[in-house]
């Protein structure tokens, strides 16, 4: 089969844009995102007979499990990582704007060259020996999280010919149990790759898609050290942050 071109995929994105106004979650089978057709359930979900047993088999996260080095991805190795240092912070909120406290927030990302420190990443971009690209923290009493990291680069991903992902950071949030996990992605303002990315464009509601983009906040920038970005995560309601279903 001849691979789709970017023009083919862009035409499909344009045809589907605005098809679900007011709904934050995209269709599970979003055709421009080619592999989504194989990554969602087609049969009814299986009911767990003993949900408490599932909880007992999952990991347990305590206050002492998260250290200062987990929140600063630039200090996890012996040398300085390459790239644009930045601070990313925000609040985790419920639908009524109340802080969600004590929640485990994890992030993972590519390095400044757009490559993950993962054996399955075949992108011919350099690895950074001083940057692994993973971190975690717990929200404070105001529901706030904060990370110091490096701005990730875009990378190719073979969804179609000349497919590139915009720069982004993956976020994972755990609730009060291991099964209460939500996964999403944060993007950066003004990225020229936004219109071409089927994953971001799968969110066909404009307002919901905009909520995935962080805001540059100069007051968060640290003089001669890092730029600042603010991104709040809303867990429910009409202003909810888009979450990757099935994770």
LINGIZI-V41496 format. One record per backbone hydrogen bond with DSSP energy under -1.0 kcal/mol. NH is the residue of the N-H (numbers start at 1). CO is the residue of the C=O. If there is no record, write none. Layout:
nh: <NH:NH>
co: <CO:CO>
This chain:
nh: <9:10:11:12:13:14:15:16:17:19:23:33:34:36:37:38:39:54:55:56:57:65:73:75:86:87:88:89:90:92:93:94:97:100:102:105:106:107:108:109:111:114:118:121:125:131:135:136:137:139:140:143:145:147:148:149:151:153:155:157:161:163:165:169:170:171:172:173:174:175:180:181:182:184:186:187:191:194:196:197:201:203:204:209:210:211:212:213:214:215:217:220:222:225:226:227:229:230:231:233:235:240:241:244:247>
co: <5:6:7:8:9:10:11:12:13:16:20:30:32:33:34:35:36:50:51:52:53:62:148:72:149:227:147:229:145:143:233:98:94:92:139:137:172:135:170:133:115:111:116:118:123:128:107:70:105:103:144:140:90:88:71:86:84:111:165:163:4:160:155:186:108:184:106:182:104:180:177:179:173:171:169:212:188:191:193:194:197:200:202:205:206:207:209:210:187:230:228:217:226:222:222:85:87:215:89:91:93:237:234:183:244>
